[in-house]
Amino acid sequence: MPRQNVYMKQKTIDGIRQIVDMRREEGATASDANISSVCSEMLELGMRVYLNAKNKKASDAEAGEDVFQSSLFEEVVKSRMASQEILALMFSLQDIKSDSRNNYDKLIDALKEKTDLRVRTVLDRG
């Protein structure tokens, strides 16, 4: 195995010595439980944890985008449903129905045209 010098805090080396001592008390030999073998094991374990966390963070970011998109879609659908209900209630009122200036079908068509225009404008810029 290649040899590498590493500088550690005193608290870290004390913790490693405690692990070595515990393993020796449990019956491990001096060649099985020594500072070098414990440090190597801890570094390998730490590297696995770091890489798993990094991979999880990338997948969490993708999942976060999915959550955002589904939340946004949910809010858009709720807004649309609420708007439809409000318009239906408004145009069911007798005063609004009797006013010749108000036409529910024309309003819906105008809203669709404005929406299409707005969507095209935004998507063309993107």
ROLUMMI-38682 format. One record per residue: residue number from 1; x, y, z of N, C-alpha, C, O, CB in turn. Coordinates in steps of 0.05 Angstrom, whole numbers, always signed. Atoms other than C-alpha are relative to their C-alpha. Glycine has a CB too. Example, Ala and Ser with C-alpha at 12.3 -4.5 7.8 and 13.67 -1.06 7.14 Angstrom:
BEGIN
{1 {+18 -24 +0} {+246 -90 +156} {+18 +24 +0} {+39 +24 +13} {-20 +1 +25}}
{2 {-16 -24 -1} {+273 -21 +143} {-15 +22 +14} {-5 +44 +18} {+9 +9 -29}}
//
This chain:
BEGIN
{1 {+17 -24 +0} {+0 +0 +0} {+18 +25 +0} {+38 +25 +13} {-19 +0 +24}}
{2 {-16 -25 +0} {+25 +70 -15} {-3 +14 +28} {-23 +11 +42} {-10 +19 -22}}
{3 {-1 -13 -26} {+44 +111 +45} {-5 +30 -4} {+4 +42 -23} {+28 -4 +14}}
{4 {+6 -28 +2} {+17 +181 +57} {+0 +13 +28} {-11 +1 +46} {-28 +4 -14}}
{5 {+1 -14 -25} {+28 +231 +112} {-24 +18 +1} {-30 +32 -19} {+26 +17 +5}}
{6 {+24 -16 -3} {-35 +265 +138} {+1 +14 +27} {+8 +2 +47} {-26 -18 -2}}
{7 {+2 -15 -25} {-42 +320 +190} {-28 +0 +10} {-47 +4 -5} {+10 +29 -5}}
{8 {+27 +2 -12} {-100 +312 +238} {+0 +17 +25} {+20 +24 +37} {-7 -29 +7}}
{9 {+4 -13 -25} {-128 +350 +296} {+5 -19 +23} {+2 -44 +19} {-29 +13 +3}}
{10 {-6 +17 -23} {-109 +324 +365} {-25 -16 +8} {-23 -40 +16} {+9 +16 +23}}
{11 {+25 +13 -7} {-182 +307 +378} {-5 -24 -18} {-15 -45 -9} {-24 +19 -1}}
{12 {+4 +22 +19} {-184 +263 +316} {+19 -23 +6} {+10 -46 +7} {+5 +10 -29}}
{13 {-19 +22 -6} {-121 +224 +333} {-7 -13 +26} {-3 -37 +29} {+29 +12 +0}}
{14 {+9 +12 -25} {-147 +214 +404} {-23 -19 -5} {-24 -40 +7} {-8 +22 +20}}
{15 {+22 +18 +6} {-211 +185 +376} {+9 -25 -14} {-2 -47 -8} {-20 +15 -18}}
{16 {-11 +23 +14} {-172 +139 +330} {+14 -19 +20} {+11 -43 +19} {+19 +8 -22}}
{17 {-14 +17 -21} {-129 +115 +389} {-21 -14 +17} {-16 -37 +25} {+18 +18 +18}}
{18 {+21 +14 -16} {-193 +100 +428} {-12 -23 -15} {-17 -45 -3} {-23 +20 +7}}
{19 {+10 +22 +16} {-219 +58 +371} {+20 -23 -1} {+12 -47 +2} {-6 +9 -29}}
{20 {-21 +21 +0} {-153 +20 +367} {+0 -14 +27} {+1 -39 +28} {+28 +13 -5}}
{21 {+0 +12 -27} {-155 +9 +443} {-25 -18 +3} {-22 -40 +14} {+1 +21 +21}}
{22 {+25 +16 -3} {-228 -16 +440} {+3 -26 -15} {-5 -47 -5} {-24 +16 -10}}
{23 {-3 +24 +16} {-211 -65 +385} {+19 -19 +12} {+15 -44 +11} {+9 +7 -29}}
{24 {-20 +18 -13} {-151 -92 +422} {-13 -13 +25} {-7 -36 +31} {+26 +16 +8}}
{25 {+13 +12 -23} {-194 -101 +484} {-20 -22 -8} {-25 -40 +7} {-16 +23 +16}}
{26 {+19 +20 +10} {-243 -140 +441} {+15 -24 -11} {+2 -44 -20} {-17 +12 -22}}
{27 {-16 +23 +8} {-186 -187 +422} {+15 +2 -26} {+27 -17 -35} {-18 -23 -2}}
{28 {-15 -4 +25} {-157 -158 +358} {+30 +1 +6} {+38 +10 +27} {-9 +26 -14}}
{29 {-29 +0 -4} {-82 -167 +349} {+11 +28 -7} {-4 +45 -18} {+14 -21 -18}}
{30 {-12 -26 +5} {-34 -108 +344} {+2 +5 -31} {+2 +28 -39} {+28 +1 +12}}
{31 {-1 -4 +29} {-28 -120 +268} {-28 +5 -12} {-30 +18 -33} {+13 -24 -13}}
{32 {+27 -5 +10} {-104 -119 +260} {-10 +27 +9} {-24 +41 -6} {-19 -22 +10}}
{33 {+10 -25 -11} {-118 -59 +304} {+23 +18 +7} {+36 +17 +28} {-17 -5 +26}}
{34 {-20 -21 -4} {-68 -3 +296} {-9 +26 -13} {-29 +27 -28} {+28 -10 -13}}
{35 {+8 -26 +9} {-70 +70 +279} {-2 +0 -31} {-21 +12 -42} {+20 +21 +9}}
{36 {+0 +0 +30} {-54 +58 +205} {-25 -14 -11} {-38 -3 -29} {+25 -13 -10}}
{37 {+23 +15 +11} {-108 +6 +194} {-26 +14 +6} {-44 +14 -11} {+0 -29 +11}}
{38 {+24 -14 -7} {-161 +45 +231} {-3 +26 -16} {-25 +32 -26} {+0 +7 +31}}
{39 {+1 -24 +17} {-144 +110 +194} {-7 -7 -28} {-24 +7 -41} {+27 +15 +1}}
{40 {+6 +9 +27} {-146 +73 +128} {-30 -7 -2} {-43 +1 -21} {+17 -24 -8}}
{41 {+28 +8 +0} {-214 +43 +145} {-18 +25 +2} {-39 +27 -12} {-6 -19 +24}}
{42 {+16 -24 -3} {-241 +111 +168} {+0 +17 -25} {-21 +28 -33} {+10 +16 +24}}
{43 {-1 -16 +24} {-217 +146 +105} {-17 -13 -22} {-31 +1 -37} {+29 +2 -10}}
{44 {+16 +13 +20} {-249 +93 +60} {-30 +3 +6} {-45 +9 -12} {+7 -30 -1}}
{45 {+28 -4 -8} {-314 +97 +99} {-9 +29 -5} {-31 +33 -16} {-3 -7 +30}}
{46 {+7 -28 +5} {-313 +173 +97} {-2 +7 -29} {-20 +22 -37} {+21 +18 +13}}
{47 {+2 -4 +28} {-300 +172 +23} {-26 -11 -12} {-39 +2 -28} {+24 -13 -14}}
{48 {+26 +12 +9} {-360 +126 +11} {-23 +18 +8} {-41 +23 -8} {-4 -28 +11}}
{49 {+21 -18 -10} {-404 +171 +54} {-1 +25 -17} {-22 +35 -25} {+3 +6 +30}}
{50 {-2 -25 +15} {-380 +233 +17} {-11 -4 -28} {-27 +12 -38} {+29 +10 -1}}
{51 {+10 +5 +27} {-392 +203 -52} {-29 -6 -1} {-43 +3 -19} {+16 -23 -13}}
{52 {+29 +5 -1} {-460 +176 -33} {-16 +26 +5} {-37 +30 -8} {-7 -20 +22}}
{53 {+14 -26 -6} {-480 +244 -5} {+0 +18 -25} {-20 +31 -31} {+13 +15 +24}}
{54 {-2 -16 +24} {-456 +278 -68} {-19 -10 -22} {-32 +6 -35} {+29 +0 -11}}
{55 {+19 +11 +20} {-495 +230 -113} {-28 +5 +9} {-46 +11 -8} {+5 -31 -2}}
{56 {+27 -5 -9} {-556 +238 -69} {-8 +29 -4} {-31 +35 -10} {-2 -8 +30}}
{57 {+5 -28 +4} {-550 +313 -73} {-8 +6 -29} {-26 +21 -34} {+24 +17 +9}}
{58 {+7 -3 +29} {-551 +309 -149} {-28 -11 -6} {-43 +2 -20} {+21 -14 -18}}
{59 {+26 +12 +5} {-611 +263 -149} {-22 +16 +15} {-45 +18 +5} {-1 -29 +9}}
{60 {+19 -17 -15} {-645 +308 -96} {-6 +25 -16} {-29 +35 -16} {+10 +7 +28}}
{61 {+4 -24 +17} {-635 +368 -142} {-19 -7 -22} {-37 +9 -28} {+27 +10 -11}}
{62 {+18 +8 +21} {-669 +330 -198} {-29 -4 +11} {-48 +4 -1} {+9 -26 -14}}
{63 {+26 +4 -12} {-725 +309 -151} {-12 +27 +8} {-37 +30 +7} {+3 -18 +25}}
{64 {+11 -26 -7} {-731 +381 -127} {-12 +14 -24} {-32 +28 -22} {+23 +17 +11}}
{65 {+11 -11 +24} {-742 +403 -199} {-27 -13 -6} {-46 +1 -13} {+19 -3 -24}}
{66 {+25 +14 +5} {-796 +350 -206} {-22 +10 +19} {-45 +14 +12} {+3 -30 +3}}
{67 {+19 -10 -20} {-829 +374 -141} {-9 +28 -8} {-33 +34 -6} {+13 -1 +28}}
{68 {+7 -28 +8} {-827 +446 -165} {-19 -1 -24} {-39 +13 -23} {+26 +16 -7}}
{69 {+17 +0 +24} {-857 +429 -233} {-27 -11 +7} {-47 -1 -3} {+13 -17 -21}}
{70 {+26 +11 -7} {-912 +386 -203} {-16 +20 +18} {-40 +23 +15} {+2 -27 +15}}
{71 {+13 -21 -17} {-927 +441 -151} {-10 +23 -17} {-33 +32 -14} {+18 +10 +22}}
{72 {+8 -21 +18} {-929 +493 -205} {-24 -8 -17} {-43 +7 -20} {+24 +8 -18}}
{73 {+22 +11 +16} {-974 +450 -248} {-26 -1 +16} {-47 +7 +7} {+7 -27 -11}}
{74 {+24 +1 -18} {-1021 +439 -189} {-12 +27 +4} {-36 +30 +4} {+8 -13 +27}}
{75 {+10 -27 -5} {-1026 +513 -175} {-13 +12 -26} {-33 +26 -24} {+23 +19 +9}}
{76 {+11 -10 +25} {-1039 +529 -249} {-28 -13 -4} {-47 +1 -11} {+18 -7 -24}}
{77 {+26 +14 +4} {-1095 +477 -252} {-21 +11 +20} {-44 +16 +12} {+3 -31 +4}}
{78 {+18 -11 -20} {-1126 +503 -187} {-9 +28 -8} {-33 +35 -6} {+13 +1 +28}}
{79 {+7 -27 +9} {-1123 +575 -214} {-20 -1 -23} {-39 +14 -24} {+25 +15 -8}}
{80 {+18 +2 +23} {-1156 +554 -279} {-28 -9 +9} {-48 +2 +0} {+11 -20 -20}}
{81 {+26 +10 -9} {-1211 +515 -244} {-15 +22 +15} {-39 +25 +12} {+4 -25 +19}}
{82 {+13 -22 -15} {-1225 +574 -197} {-10 +21 -19} {-32 +31 -15} {+19 +12 +21}}
{83 {+9 -21 +20} {-1228 +623 -255} {-24 -9 -15} {-43 +6 -20} {+23 +6 -19}}
{84 {+23 +10 +15} {-1276 +578 -293} {-25 +1 +17} {-46 +9 +7} {+6 -29 -9}}
{85 {+24 +0 -18} {-1322 +572 -233} {-10 +29 +4} {-34 +34 +4} {+7 -12 +27}}
{86 {+8 -28 -4} {-1321 +648 -221} {-14 +11 -25} {-34 +24 -22} {+25 +17 +7}}
{87 {+13 -9 +25} {-1337 +662 -294} {-27 -12 -4} {-46 +1 -11} {+18 -6 -24}}
{88 {+26 +13 +3} {-1392 +611 -295} {-21 +12 +19} {-44 +16 +11} {+2 -30 +5}}
{89 {+19 -12 -19} {-1423 +641 -232} {-7 +29 -9} {-31 +36 -7} {+13 +2 +28}}
{90 {+6 -28 +9} {-1417 +712 -260} {-20 +0 -23} {-39 +15 -22} {+26 +14 -9}}
{91 {+18 +0 +23} {-1450 +694 -325} {-26 -14 +5} {-44 -14 -13} {+14 -12 -24}}
{92 {+26 +11 -7} {-1505 +657 -290} {-19 +20 +13} {-43 +16 +16} {+3 -25 +18}}
{93 {+16 -21 -12} {-1528 +721 -257} {-17 +13 -21} {-8 +19 -43} {+18 +22 +14}}
{94 {+20 -10 +19} {-1590 +749 -291} {+8 +28 -11} {+5 +33 -35} {-28 +2 +13}}
{95 {-8 -26 +9} {-1564 +821 -294} {+22 -1 -21} {+22 +15 -40} {+9 +18 +24}}
{96 {-22 +2 +19} {-1501 +800 -330} {-10 -13 -26} {-2 -5 -47} {+23 -16 +12}}
{97 {+10 +14 +24} {-1538 +753 -377} {-16 +19 -17} {-14 +18 -42} {-18 -23 +8}}
{98 {+18 -17 +15} {-1588 +807 -397} {+15 +24 -13} {+5 +36 -32} {-21 +11 +18}}
{99 {-15 -22 +11} {-1533 +859 -412} {+12 -9 -27} {+28 -29 -27} {+22 +10 +19}}
{100 {-9 +9 +26} {-1519 +854 -487} {+30 +4 -4} {+41 -8 -23} {-15 +15 -22}}
{101 {-29 -5 +3} {-1447 +879 -478} {+16 -24 +10} {+39 -27 +2} {+8 +24 +16}}
{102 {-14 +24 -11} {-1429 +814 -441} {-7 -25 -16} {-30 -31 -20} {-7 -4 +29}}
{103 {+4 +25 +14} {-1419 +751 -481} {+21 -20 +10} {+45 -17 +5} {+2 +4 -31}}
{104 {-18 +20 -12} {-1390 +691 -445} {+17 -14 -21} {+41 -17 -17} {-17 -21 +15}}
{105 {-16 +14 +21} {-1369 +654 -509} {+21 +18 -12} {+44 +9 -16} {-19 -10 -22}}
{106 {-20 -18 +10} {-1334 +716 -536} {+23 +4 +20} {+46 +6 +12} {-13 +27 -8}}
{107 {-20 -4 -21} {-1298 +726 -470} {+19 -24 +1} {+43 -20 +2} {-13 +4 +27}}
{108 {-17 +24 +0} {-1273 +654 -470} {+19 +0 -24} {+42 -6 -21} {-17 -25 +1}}
{109 {-17 -1 +24} {-1248 +661 -541} {+22 +21 +2} {+45 +16 -5} {-17 +5 -25}}
{110 {-20 -22 -4} {-1213 +727 -525} {+21 -9 +20} {+45 -3 +15} {-14 +26 +9}}
{111 {-19 +9 -20} {-1180 +696 -464} {+19 -21 -12} {+43 -20 -8} {-14 -12 +24}}
{112 {-17 +20 +14} {-1155 +637 -506} {+20 +13 -19} {+43 +5 -19} {-18 -20 -15}}
{113 {-18 -13 +19} {-1126 +683 -559} {+22 +15 +15} {+45 +13 +7} {-16 +20 -17}}
{114 {-20 -15 -16} {-1091 +727 -507} {+20 -19 +13} {+44 -13 +14} {-14 +17 +21}}
{115 {-18 +20 -13} {-1063 +665 -472} {+19 -11 -21} {+43 -13 -16} {-17 -22 +12}}
{116 {-17 +10 +21} {-1037 +636 -537} {+21 +20 -8} {+45 +13 -11} {-17 -8 -25}}
{117 {-19 -21 +7} {-1004 +702 -555} {+21 +3 +21} {+45 +5 +15} {-15 +27 -4}}
{118 {-19 -4 -23} {-972 +709 -486} {+19 -24 +1} {+43 -20 +5} {-15 +2 +26}}
{119 {-17 +24 -1} {-946 +637 -487} {+20 +0 -22} {+43 -5 -18} {-18 -26 -1}}
{120 {-18 -1 +23} {-917 +645 -556} {+22 +21 +5} {+45 +16 -1} {-15 +7 -27}}
{121 {-19 -22 -5} {-884 +711 -535} {+22 -10 +20} {+45 -5 +16} {-14 +25 +10}}
{122 {-18 +9 -21} {-853 +680 -473} {+19 -23 -10} {+43 -22 -6} {-15 -10 +25}}
{123 {-16 +23 +10} {-830 +615 -508} {+20 +9 -22} {+41 -3 -24} {-18 -21 -10}}
{124 {-18 -10 +21} {-799 +654 -566} {+24 +13 +12} {+46 +12 +1} {-15 +19 -18}}
{125 {-22 -13 -14} {-756 +693 -517} {+18 -20 +13} {+42 -16 +15} {-10 +21 +20}}
{126 {-15 +20 -16} {-735 +631 -478} {+19 -15 -17} {+33 -32 -7} {-18 -19 +13}}
//
